[in-house]
């Protein structure tokens, strides 16, 4: 079968479209103006710095690795400067805006009780000014958040959203030490513990700190594509995970909501080259486990067999190729790791009710040349 020059896998697609560093395949895919997403990061007094540093680094990298969507970030709050959890002072914070654009994202960061001051000293705790600023944020949320706005809470940022009544009737979560407080503040909300993050309509909440990175990767994946999310996650050296509560699991992220490093290594290896016939013996060496033990671990943590997981990724990549390129079915099958279009269709039927050609018919990007992928 004739070989073509298109990338062999999502990671290779990312690498091939970039220059010196990882880039998403959407870069230079079109001369059309990029979609602009305004992101307003609300900074409370005694800000837990990691609550914004991690998630916002996801958006910075997403802006670098693709060009179809641009995240326009602004930092706002009731005070022009504040002291963060580790004693670093932030300045030039913009005032809380009177009105938000129709499809804006609002990110609510968490705070700490006591700030670490220079020399390891501990701050005095919440002041009257801090309380007034927190009340100002809650009042602003009540007045400003409208349908169409995504409200994204990181860690204890959910408490301010709850005080504003914005979590009533929604499933949500926060840091495990604050779940009881969240439930008390918002008795009409459904507070779920032991979750990395939760999406319920236009309300997104995370368990806190590093889980905010997981949540932001999920949001980036939703509005760009899996190649962008993979590139950003690899740059940040984190795993792609999605909440087990999400009913619409992407094959690229499904089964990643666990913490077993050996299973993650195997999943990364499979995703790294979908065209390779990965034997159980070879993957067991990657995991550092016996064949039997790896099979058991994979079923336990992923919920499917290794073969089924591999085929789901191949079908998902074939779907991306059909939507984003003009490759014919034979080359789509080859690039996705199938020996023939017939094998692709057989695997496709186990995942989708409609045939592969429907993915192309319904795609608005059908005319994009394959060389850009």
C-alpha positions as CSV (number, residue, x, y, z in Angstrom):
1,X,0.0,0.0,0.0
2,X,1.4,3.4,-1.0
3,X,2.6,5.5,1.9
4,X,1.6,9.2,2.3
5,X,3.4,11.9,4.1
6,X,0.6,12.9,6.6
7,X,1.3,12.4,10.3
8,X,0.8,8.9,11.8
9,X,-0.8,9.9,15.1
10,X,-2.1,12.9,17.1
11,X,1.3,13.6,18.7
12,X,3.0,13.4,15.2
13,X,0.3,15.6,13.8
14,X,1.1,18.2,16.5
15,X,4.8,17.9,15.9
16,X,4.6,18.1,12.2
17,X,2.7,21.3,12.2
18,X,5.1,23.1,14.6
19,X,8.5,24.5,14.4
20,X,10.9,24.3,17.4
21,X,8.2,23.5,20.0
22,X,5.0,21.6,20.2
23,X,2.2,23.0,18.1
24,X,-1.4,22.1,17.3
25,X,-2.4,21.0,13.8
26,X,-4.9,23.9,13.5
27,X,-2.0,26.4,13.2
28,X,-2.2,27.9,9.7
29,X,-5.1,25.7,8.9
30,X,-7.1,28.7,7.7
31,X,-6.7,32.3,7.0
32,X,-10.1,33.0,8.7
33,X,-10.1,35.2,11.8
34,X,-9.6,33.2,15.0
35,X,-12.5,32.8,17.4
36,X,-11.9,35.1,20.4
37,X,-12.9,33.9,23.9
38,X,-12.7,36.5,26.6
39,X,-11.6,35.1,29.9
40,X,-12.0,37.1,33.1
41,X,-10.0,35.8,36.0
42,X,-11.5,37.1,39.3
43,X,-8.8,37.5,42.0
44,X,-9.9,37.4,45.6
45,X,-7.9,38.6,48.6
46,X,-5.3,36.1,49.8
47,X,-5.4,34.4,46.4
48,X,-4.1,30.8,46.3
49,X,-1.6,31.5,43.5
50,X,-1.5,28.0,42.1
51,X,-5.2,28.2,41.4
52,X,-4.5,30.7,38.6
53,X,-0.9,29.9,37.7
54,X,-1.7,26.3,36.6
55,X,-5.0,26.7,34.7
56,X,-4.0,30.0,33.0
57,X,-0.7,28.4,31.8
58,X,-3.0,25.9,30.0
59,X,-4.6,28.8,28.1
60,X,-1.2,30.4,27.4
61,X,0.0,27.2,25.8
62,X,-3.2,26.7,24.0
63,X,-2.8,30.1,22.4
64,X,0.7,29.0,21.3
65,X,0.0,25.6,19.8
66,X,-3.0,26.5,17.7
67,X,-4.5,29.5,16.0
68,X,-8.2,28.8,15.5
69,X,-9.2,29.9,19.0
70,X,-7.6,32.7,21.0
71,X,-8.1,33.0,24.8
72,X,-8.0,36.7,25.7
73,X,-7.3,36.8,29.5
74,X,-7.9,39.7,31.8
75,X,-7.3,39.7,35.6
76,X,-10.0,41.6,37.5
77,X,-10.9,42.2,41.1
78,X,-12.2,44.6,43.7
79,X,-8.7,45.8,44.5
80,X,-5.9,46.9,42.2
81,X,-3.4,44.8,44.1
82,X,-3.3,41.9,46.5
83,X,-1.0,39.6,48.5
84,X,-1.1,36.0,47.3
85,X,-0.8,32.8,49.4
86,X,2.9,32.7,49.1
87,X,3.6,36.3,49.9
88,X,4.1,37.6,46.3
89,X,2.1,40.8,45.7
90,X,0.1,41.1,42.4
91,X,-0.6,44.6,41.0
92,X,-2.2,46.2,38.0
93,X,-5.4,44.2,38.6
94,X,-8.3,45.7,36.5
95,X,-11.6,46.7,38.2
96,X,-14.5,44.3,38.0
97,X,-16.3,45.2,34.7
98,X,-19.8,46.6,34.7
99,X,-20.8,44.1,31.9
100,X,-19.3,41.0,30.3
101,X,-19.3,39.9,26.7
102,X,-22.1,37.4,25.8
103,X,-19.9,34.3,25.8
104,X,-17.3,35.2,28.3
105,X,-15.6,32.8,30.7
106,X,-15.4,33.8,34.4
107,X,-12.7,32.0,36.4
108,X,-13.1,32.2,40.2
109,X,-9.9,31.3,42.0
110,X,-9.6,30.1,45.6
111,X,-8.0,31.7,48.6
112,X,-6.2,30.8,51.8
113,X,-6.8,31.8,55.5
114,X,-3.2,32.7,56.2
115,X,-0.7,34.1,53.8
116,X,3.0,33.0,54.1
117,X,5.0,36.2,54.5
118,X,8.7,36.8,53.8
119,X,11.0,34.8,56.0
120,X,8.3,32.2,56.7
121,X,6.2,34.3,58.9
122,X,2.4,33.8,58.8
123,X,0.0,36.6,57.9
124,X,-2.7,37.8,60.3
125,X,-5.6,36.2,58.4
126,X,-8.7,37.8,57.0
127,X,-9.0,41.5,57.5
128,X,-12.1,43.7,57.4
129,X,-10.9,45.0,54.0
130,X,-10.6,41.3,52.8
131,X,-14.2,40.6,53.9
132,X,-15.4,43.8,52.1
133,X,-13.6,42.7,48.9
134,X,-15.1,39.2,49.1
135,X,-18.6,40.7,49.5
136,X,-17.9,42.9,46.5
137,X,-17.0,39.9,44.3
138,X,-20.2,38.0,45.4
139,X,-22.4,41.1,44.7
140,X,-20.7,41.5,41.3
141,X,-21.3,37.8,40.4
142,X,-25.0,38.1,41.3
143,X,-25.4,41.2,39.1
144,X,-23.1,40.3,36.2
145,X,-23.3,36.6,35.4
146,X,-25.9,35.9,32.7
147,X,-26.9,32.9,30.6
148,X,-24.2,32.2,28.0
149,X,-21.4,32.9,30.5
150,X,-19.2,30.0,31.6
151,X,-18.6,30.1,35.3
152,X,-15.4,28.2,36.2
153,X,-14.5,27.8,39.9
154,X,-11.1,26.6,41.0
155,X,-10.8,25.1,44.5
156,X,-12.7,27.3,47.1
157,X,-13.7,29.8,44.3
158,X,-16.9,27.7,44.4
159,X,-17.8,29.2,47.8
160,X,-18.1,32.6,46.3
161,X,-20.2,31.2,43.4
162,X,-22.4,29.5,46.0
163,X,-22.8,32.7,48.0
164,X,-24.0,34.4,44.9
165,X,-26.6,31.7,44.4
166,X,-25.1,30.6,41.1
167,X,-24.7,26.9,42.0
168,X,-28.3,26.3,43.0
169,X,-29.7,23.4,41.1
170,X,-26.3,22.4,39.8
171,X,-23.9,19.6,40.6
172,X,-20.5,21.0,41.8
173,X,-17.4,20.2,43.8
174,X,-14.6,22.0,45.6
175,X,-11.5,21.1,47.6
176,X,-12.3,18.1,49.8
177,X,-11.7,20.1,53.0
178,X,-14.4,22.6,51.9
179,X,-17.1,20.3,50.6
180,X,-19.1,20.5,53.8
181,X,-18.9,24.3,53.8
182,X,-20.0,24.4,50.2
183,X,-23.0,22.2,51.0
184,X,-24.0,24.4,53.9
185,X,-23.8,27.6,51.8
186,X,-25.6,26.1,48.9
187,X,-28.2,23.6,50.1
188,X,-29.9,23.6,46.7
189,X,-26.7,22.6,45.0
190,X,-25.6,18.9,44.6
191,X,-22.1,18.8,46.1
192,X,-20.1,15.8,44.9
193,X,-17.0,14.8,46.7
194,X,-14.0,12.8,45.4
195,X,-14.2,14.3,41.9
196,X,-11.5,16.0,40.0
197,X,-14.0,18.4,38.4
198,X,-17.6,18.6,37.4
199,X,-19.3,20.1,34.4
200,X,-23.0,20.9,34.7
201,X,-24.4,23.2,32.0
202,X,-22.5,26.5,32.2
203,X,-21.1,25.7,35.6
204,X,-17.7,24.2,35.9
205,X,-16.0,23.4,39.3
206,X,-12.8,21.7,40.3
207,X,-11.6,20.0,43.4
208,X,-8.8,22.5,43.7
209,X,-5.2,23.4,43.0
210,X,-3.9,21.0,40.4
211,X,-7.4,19.7,39.5
212,X,-7.9,23.2,38.0
213,X,-5.3,22.2,35.3
214,X,-7.4,19.1,34.5
215,X,-10.5,21.2,34.3
216,X,-8.9,23.8,32.0
217,X,-7.5,21.0,29.7
218,X,-11.1,19.7,29.5
219,X,-12.3,23.2,28.5
220,X,-9.6,23.6,25.9
221,X,-10.4,20.2,24.4
222,X,-14.0,21.2,24.1
223,X,-13.4,24.4,22.1
224,X,-10.3,23.4,20.1
225,X,-9.5,19.7,19.5
226,X,-7.8,16.7,21.1
227,X,-4.4,17.4,19.4
228,X,-4.3,20.8,21.1
229,X,-5.2,19.3,24.5
230,X,-2.5,16.6,24.1
231,X,0.1,19.1,23.1
232,X,-0.6,21.3,26.1
233,X,-0.7,18.4,28.5
234,X,2.6,17.1,27.2
235,X,4.2,20.5,27.6
236,X,3.0,20.8,31.2
237,X,4.0,17.2,31.8
238,X,0.6,16.2,33.1
239,X,-1.9,13.5,32.2
240,X,-5.1,14.2,30.3
241,X,-8.0,13.2,32.6
242,X,-11.8,13.8,32.5
243,X,-14.3,13.7,35.2
244,X,-16.1,10.3,35.6
245,X,-19.3,12.3,35.9
246,X,-19.0,13.5,32.3
247,X,-21.5,11.6,30.1
248,X,-19.8,12.5,26.9
249,X,-16.3,11.0,27.2
250,X,-13.9,11.6,24.4
251,X,-12.0,8.4,23.4
252,X,-8.8,10.4,23.8
253,X,-9.6,11.2,27.4
254,X,-11.8,8.4,28.5
255,X,-10.2,6.0,30.9
256,X,-7.6,8.7,32.0
257,X,-9.4,9.6,35.2
258,X,-7.1,7.4,37.3
259,X,-3.7,7.8,38.9
260,X,-1.9,4.6,38.1
261,X,1.4,5.6,36.4
262,X,2.1,2.2,34.7
263,X,-1.3,2.3,33.0
264,X,-0.8,5.9,32.0
265,X,2.5,4.9,30.4
266,X,0.8,2.3,28.4
267,X,-1.9,4.6,27.3
268,X,0.6,7.2,26.2
269,X,2.6,4.6,24.3
270,X,-0.5,3.5,22.4
271,X,-1.6,7.0,21.6
272,X,2.0,7.9,20.5
273,X,1.8,5.6,17.4
274,X,-1.6,4.3,16.5
275,X,-0.1,2.6,13.4
276,X,2.0,0.2,15.4
277,X,0.7,-3.3,16.3
278,X,1.3,-3.1,20.0
279,X,1.6,-6.6,21.4
280,X,0.7,-7.3,25.0
281,X,4.2,-8.4,25.7
282,X,5.7,-5.2,24.4
283,X,3.3,-3.0,26.4
284,X,3.9,-5.1,29.5
285,X,7.6,-4.1,29.2
286,X,6.6,-0.4,29.0
287,X,4.5,-0.9,32.2
288,X,7.1,-2.9,34.0
289,X,4.6,-5.7,34.7
290,X,3.8,-9.2,33.5
291,X,1.3,-9.7,30.7
292,X,-1.4,-11.0,33.0
293,X,-0.8,-8.3,35.6
294,X,-1.0,-5.5,33.0
295,X,-4.2,-6.9,31.5
296,X,-5.7,-7.0,35.0
297,X,-4.6,-3.4,35.8
298,X,-5.9,-2.1,32.5
299,X,-9.3,-3.6,33.1
300,X,-9.4,-2.3,36.6
301,X,-8.4,1.3,35.9
302,X,-9.6,1.8,32.3
303,X,-12.6,-0.4,32.2
304,X,-11.9,-2.0,28.8
305,X,-9.3,-4.3,27.3
306,X,-6.1,-3.0,25.8
307,X,-7.3,-4.0,22.3
308,X,-10.6,-2.3,22.7
309,X,-8.9,0.9,24.0
310,X,-6.5,0.9,21.0
311,X,-9.3,0.5,18.5
312,X,-11.3,3.4,20.1
313,X,-8.3,5.7,19.7
314,X,-7.9,4.6,16.1
315,X,-11.5,5.2,15.3
316,X,-11.3,8.6,17.0
317,X,-8.3,9.6,15.0
318,X,-10.0,8.3,11.8
319,X,-12.9,10.6,12.6
320,X,-10.6,13.5,13.0
321,X,-9.0,12.8,9.7
322,X,-12.4,12.6,8.0
323,X,-13.5,15.8,9.5
324,X,-10.3,17.8,9.0
325,X,-8.7,16.5,5.8
326,X,-9.6,15.4,2.3
327,X,-7.8,12.1,2.6
328,X,-9.6,9.2,0.8
329,X,-10.9,6.3,2.9
330,X,-7.9,4.1,2.2
331,X,-5.4,6.6,3.4
332,X,-7.6,7.5,6.5
333,X,-7.6,3.8,7.4
334,X,-3.8,3.6,7.0
335,X,-3.1,6.7,9.0
336,X,-5.4,5.6,11.8
337,X,-3.6,2.2,12.1
338,X,-6.1,0.0,10.3
339,X,-5.0,-2.5,7.6
340,X,-7.9,-1.6,5.3
341,X,-11.0,0.5,5.0
342,X,-13.0,-2.7,5.7
343,X,-11.2,-3.1,9.1
344,X,-11.9,0.6,9.8
345,X,-15.6,0.2,9.1
346,X,-15.8,-2.9,11.2
347,X,-14.2,-1.1,14.2
348,X,-16.3,2.0,13.5
349,X,-19.6,0.1,13.8
350,X,-18.7,-0.8,17.4
351,X,-18.5,2.9,18.3
352,X,-20.9,4.8,15.9
353,X,-24.3,4.1,14.6
354,X,-23.7,6.0,11.3
355,X,-21.0,4.9,8.7
356,X,-17.6,6.7,8.5
357,X,-18.7,8.7,5.4
358,X,-21.2,10.6,7.6
359,X,-18.3,12.2,9.5
360,X,-17.2,13.8,6.3
361,X,-20.6,14.8,4.9
362,X,-21.4,16.7,8.1
363,X,-18.1,18.4,8.5
364,X,-17.8,22.1,7.7
365,X,-14.0,21.6,7.2
366,X,-14.2,19.1,4.5
367,X,-12.3,21.2,2.0
368,X,-9.2,21.6,4.1
369,X,-6.2,20.1,2.3
370,X,-4.7,17.0,3.9
371,X,-1.2,18.5,3.8
372,X,-2.2,20.9,6.7
373,X,-3.0,18.1,9.1
